[in-house]
Amino acid sequence: MSLLWETIQKEEDYPIFRLTYLSKPVKPFTDADLDDIESKSVEANNTRDVTGLLIVNGDRILQILEGREDAVRELYAKIEADSRHTVIKQVCAVEDEVRLLLTWSMVVRGLTGIPPHFLEQFAQVYDELLHAEPQSEISIDHVDLFKGIALFETLPPQA
């Protein structure tokens, strides 16, 4: 998949800290739950200057957070304490020069209505990350897949 959803990359005046984790819900999330998470996250993350993406597919949750290290770590501590899910693995926590999710204050997507090939790709990447060595970095291709999934519902139907 070679989709370029974000062509502008802005270099920040501080190192970008990117944290990716996998978790599983205690009980299935409803659309209302996901809407609530997104609306509260957008406001809070704008204040923190944190960007991110949350994808939920049944019992698989993947989230990427980016921003100043102290802000991301503080937010992650709150996420770990959230009783609605159980963090099963922190995939990576790395510094970078650019944000991969520059304009994404938080996008939350459940994968209902997503074409099967996206679901299969997401499940495959999730399982790869789950079984990867600690501190494995996510690739640009992974991020492009996640962006494609998150944007799917907002794209016009293809002819």
Order of alpha helices (4+ residues) and beta strands (2+ residues): beta-alpha-beta-beta-alpha-beta-beta-alpha-alpha
